[in-house]
Amino acid sequence: MVLLAALPLAAQPIPRPEFPQPQFEREHWLNLNGTWEFEFDDGNRGLGEDWAAPGRAFSRHITVPFCFESTKSGIADTSFHPWVWYRRSVTIPAEWKGRRVALHFGAVDYRAMVWMNGRLVGRHEGGNVPFQFDVTDVLKPGANILTVRAEDPPTDRYIPRGKQYWELKSASIFYTRTSGIWQTVWLEAVGDSYLLQVRTTPALDGTVRFDASIARPAPGLEFVARIRYEGTEVAQSSARAEGPRASAVAIVADPKLWSPAHPRLYDVTFELHSGSAVLDRVNSYFGYRSIATENGRVMLNRDSIFLKFVLDQGYWPESILTPPSDEAIQYDIRMAQAMGFNGARKHQKLEDPRYLYWADKMGFLVSSEMANAYLFDDGYVERFTREWMAAVERDYNHPSIIIWVPINESWGVPDLADPRQQNHLKSLYALTHSLDATRLVIDNEGWQHTEMTDLFALHDYARAGELLYERYKDLGKPGARIPTEGVAPLVPGASYNGSPFYLSEFGGIAFIPPGHEVPKEAWGYSGVEKSAESAVERLRGLYQGIARVPGWAGLCYTQLTDVEQEINGLMTYDRKPKFDVKAIREINGMIE
């Protein structure tokens, strides 16, 4: 094949042009989204034929960061393609001379191999979390050829896949797959020693701890943190690095707390010094916020708060799992807030960091949930645990996240009578708390809880509020039985641990607005309502039933939008409200 001429990338609009990780932002960076060469490798011949060689060219083009299954990618092929290749030319900005260069991927589903100028620079496994490689030593002046091979086994149910269906066509609650690159790719200029990450842990008394990880550490490095509020510096701290680590503690007088009503954020700049030289500088932010439980309630900043969440799958018709734009992210949060919800349960998706950034900025609570596998074996345990640890690490600093959910509805642990699977569930709870002591953890969202959970989440799609009331009217009373709807609320041998009750899935009222296209094989819970009025009345009845039960600490309505064939949304798949937004807000206001 003949090498394709370099595309005039600068002349083309860059999709998703904003900085992809606002909690760790450097000044000098280069967005690599846009047009790449692309090839399907259905015969898995690429490695044997050295498709990573710099002189190789591919026959297609794709728009990154959108997966090839999506229309925004320019390909829109939803058939099975387990192996795919990407290629583009990269020229390093002249002003980066003398700096090291880090190559970042927001997410590649599921396994990735990366070459620069024909030399392998790294591999990564895990389709939901970021990774980076230092490519400095393989760069050359002028054009550099970046090549990526992605492998995503479409039918493997032992890998974390969330709602991505292992059959060819979507059905029921499962949707179109996302394969390959699906979040932003970018380059950053860094120092000879540089920051890999900083964990930020604020406390309500005004202290904040910064734990930095350092790449290529050198002797005598100093880590510095400067904190600002509304443009004014309010504190700073520094510490000598000890090899690849440094920890500094600062104190802010009279800290302004973060909450949905007042999403106050502090800006912070991290620097790595070697004598008088600044080797690396990163901009970030944080919020002072605490979350706990007490006497059957959820406590935000030591005050009781009722969780009014909406289940959000995070899919879009034109881009599937990748948000089509920053504005689209803001719109979803803004609409949920307008309907009276104070948070979202991001269901079976580790959400784009820009979503979490806007949740932080706009005051929107988040339950962060890992994309699950479906079957259990030793390999699953190893790969799932590793990726969940990376997920918690990526999002630890976001004040909007108040709940971690490693497992939903026993996905990945389908036989909890098996002691091994029970122990895996318990180990994920303990592991998550060992990584993060500041948030609530749900061991198994919806049912089959162990005695290790901070919220007792239950799923119930009762059609009527009266039925919900009758089932749960004694909830939380001494000696009362915990109702079950289909699946046992506890694993064999476990007892209720006294944690607050959380109705984390209910409703699912299906409705198709007049004139709106009916999806093929349309699917919804408990039938389809014939009118918007009847759907809203049914919703009001459900809330009335919930409001009569004082034992609930929170709820999560299913769901924010339709997704493909699933029509349970408060909005259509293309984000048009099905019902009067003020009416939904008034219904949410029935519970405080």
C-alpha positions, 0 to 999 in steps of 0.5 A, spaced: 500 500 500 502 507 498 502 511 504 496 516 504 498 524 504 497 527 511 490 530 512 490 537 513 487 536 520 488 543 522 483 546 517 478 541 520 473 542 526 476 538 532 470 534 535 470 534 543 475 539 543 475 541 550 480 539 555 478 531 557 480 531 564 479 538 567 481 535 574 488 535 571 489 540 566 496 542 563 497 548 559 501 545 553 497 540 550 495 537 543 488 534 541 488 528 537 481 527 535 479 528 528 480 524 522 484 518 523 486 512 518 482 506 519 481 499 518 477 493 520 482 486 521 476 481 521 482 476 520 486 478 525 492 479 520 495 485 522 500 483 527 503 478 523 503 483 517 506 488 521 500 493 520 504 498 525 509 499 520 510 507 518 509 506 511 502 502 511 496 505 510 489 504 511 483 504 506 478 507 511 477 514 515 474 514 522 472 520 526 475 519 533 473 519 539 467 516 536 466 508 535 466 505 529 459 503 530 456 510 531 454 515 526 458 520 528 464 516 527 463 516 519 462 509 519 456 506 522 457 499 522 454 495 528 456 488 526 462 484 529 469 486 528 473 484 534 480 487 531 480 494 528 486 499 527 487 506 527 493 511 524 494 518 524 500 523 523 502 527 529 507 533 529 510 535 535 509 543 536 516 546 536 515 550 543 515 543 546 522 542 544 526 540 550 520 537 554 518 530 555 511 528 551 506 524 554 500 520 550 494 520 553 487 515 551 481 517 555 478 510 554 479 504 548 475 498 549 477 493 550 485 492 549 490 496 546 496 496 543 500 503 541 506 504 536 509 511 535 513 510 528 513 503 528 515 502 535 511 499 540 510 504 546 505 500 550 499 495 551 493 496 555 487 492 558 480 495 560 475 499 556 473 504 561 479 507 564 484 512 561 492 510 560 498 514 558 505 512 555 511 517 555 513 517 547 519 522 548 524 517 546 521 514 539 519 521 537 523 525 531 522 531 528 516 533 523 511 528 522 510 522 527 506 516 525 501 514 531 498 507 530 493 503 535 490 496 534 484 495 539 481 488 540 474 488 543 471 481 543 464 482 542 461 476 545 465 475 551 461 476 557 467 475 562 470 482 561 466 488 563 461 490 558 456 494 561 449 494 557 453 493 550 450 487 548 453 480 546 448 479 540 448 482 534 442 486 535 440 490 541 434 487 545 431 488 551 435 492 556 441 491 552 444 496 547 449 497 541 456 495 542 462 501 543 469 498 540 475 501 540 477 508 541 471 512 544 474 518 548 479 523 547 486 522 545 491 527 546 498 529 547 501 533 553 508 537 554 511 535 561 517 536 565 523 531 565 520 529 572 512 530 572 506 529 576 502 522 574 496 524 579 494 527 585 489 525 590 485 530 593 482 529 600 478 535 603 475 535 610 470 539 613 475 542 618 478 546 612 484 541 612 486 538 605 491 533 603 494 532 597 498 525 595 502 526 589 505 520 584 511 522 580 514 520 574 521 519 573 523 522 580 529 525 581 533 527 588 531 534 591 524 535 588 519 539 591 511 538 591 507 545 591 500 546 592 497 553 591 489 554 593 485 559 590 477 561 591 474 566 586 481 568 584 484 569 591 489 565 594 487 562 600 492 557 602 499 553 600 503 548 602 509 544 600 513 538 601 519 534 599 518 528 595 520 521 597 522 518 591 515 517 586 511 520 592 509 527 595 504 529 600 502 536 602 497 538 607 494 545 607 489 548 611 483 553 609 480 558 614 472 557 614 471 553 608 466 554 603 462 547 603 460 544 596 453 541 595 447 541 590 444 548 592 451 551 593 457 547 588 462 551 591 469 549 588 476 551 590 482 551 584 488 549 586 495 549 582 500 543 583 507 544 581 513 540 581 520 544 583 527 542 582 531 548 585 528 554 582 526 551 576 518 549 575 518 542 572 511 541 571 505 545 573 497 542 573 491 545 574 485 542 578 480 543 583 476 540 589 470 541 593 469 541 601 464 535 602 462 529 606 457 524 606 455 519 611 449 515 614 446 516 620 439 513 623 437 510 617 438 517 613 444 519 608 448 525 611 451 530 606 455 535 610 452 532 616 445 534 614 440 529 612 439 529 604 433 525 601 436 522 594 432 524 588 436 520 583 434 519 576 437 513 572 442 515 566 444 510 561 449 515 558 447 513 551 446 518 545 443 516 538 449 519 534 455 517 538 452 511 543 457 511 549 461 517 547 457 524 549 457 528 542 459 534 545 460 538 552 453 542 551 450 535 550 453 533 557 450 540 560 443 539 557 442 532 560 444 535 567 440 541 566 434 537 564 434 532 570 435 538 575 429 542 572 425 536 573 427 536 580 432 531 581 438 532 585 443 527 582 444 521 577 445 514 578 450 513 572 448 506 570 453 500 568 457 506 565 464 509 568 462 516 565 466 521 561 470 525 566 467 531 563 460 529 565 463 529 572 466 536 571 459 539 570 456 535 575 461 538 580 460 545 577 453 545 577 451 541 583 449 534 581 450 528 585 452 522 582 452 514 584 458 512 580 457 505 577 462 500 574 460 497 567 459 489 569 461 483 566 456 477 566 460 471 568 464 469 573 471 465 573 478 467 575 480 471 569 474 475 570 476 477 578 483 479 576 481 483 570 475 486 573 478 488 580 484 491 576 479 496 572 475 498 578 481 500 582 483 504 576 476 507 576 476 509 583 483 512 582 481 516 576 475 519 579 477 520 587 477 527 586 470 529 584 466 532 590 459 530 586 460 522 586 457 520 593 456 513 592 461 507 589 457 501 585 462 496 583 456 491 582 449 491 579 444 486 580 449 480 581 452 481 574 458 478 574 457 474 580 450 470 578 451 464 583 451 468 590 450 461 593 457 460 591 462 462 597 467 464 592 462 469 588 460 472 595 467 473 597 468 477 591 462 481 592 465 482 599 472 483 597 470 489 592 466 493 598 472 492 602 477 494 597 473 500 595 473 502 602 481 501 602 482 506 596 476 511 599 474 512 606 470 518 604 464 515 600 458 510 601 459 503 597 453 499 595 456 492 595 450 489 590 445 494 587 438 492 587 438 485 591 442 479 594 446 484 599 451 481 604 452 484 611 457 489 607 454 495 604 452 502 606 446 503 603 441 497 602 439 498 595 432 495 592 429 495 585 422 494 584 417 496 578 411 495 581 405 499 577 402 502 582 404 507 588 399 503 593 402 496 591 409 500 593 406 502 599 403 496 601 410 492 600 414 497 604 410 500 609 413 497 615 420 498 612 425 499 617 421 498 623 424 493 628 423 486 626 420 487 620 421 483 614 424 486 608 420 485 602 422 481 595 420 483 588 423 477 584 430 476 587 432 475 595 434 482 598 440 478 602 445 473 600 444 466 603 446 466 610 446 474 611 442 478 615 440 486 614 446 490 617 441 496 619 444 501 613 439 506 610 434 503 605 434 506 598 429 505 592 434 505 587 430 503 581 423 504 580 418 506 575 420 505 568 413 508 565 414 507 558 410 512 553 411 514 546 409 521 544 405 522 538 408 523 532 415 520 535 418 514 531 416 507 534 423 503 535 423 496 532 421 491 538 420 497 543 421 495 550 418 497 557 417 495 564 409 494 565 406 495 558 406 502 555 401 508 557 397 511 552 397 518 553 402 523 557 397 524 562 396 517 564 403 516 564 404 522 569 398 520 573 401 513 574 408 517 576 404 521 581 401 515 584 408 512 585 411 518 588 405 518 593 406 511 595 413 512 596 412 518 600 408 514 605 413 510 607 418 514 612 423 508 611 426 510 605 432 514 604 432 515 597 430 513 590 432 513 583 427 513 577 428 509 571 430 513 567 432 519 564 432 518 556 429 512 552 435 508 549 434 505 542 428 500 543 428 501 551 422 507 552 422 508 559 425 515 559 422 521 561 425 524 555 426 521 548 432 518 545 434 525 542 432 528 548 426 531 547 421 531 554 415 527 553 412 530 559 411 537 562 418 538 566 414 543 571 409 537 572 415 532 574 418 537 578 412 538 582 412 530 583 419 530 585 417 536 590 412 531 594 418 528 598 423 532 602 
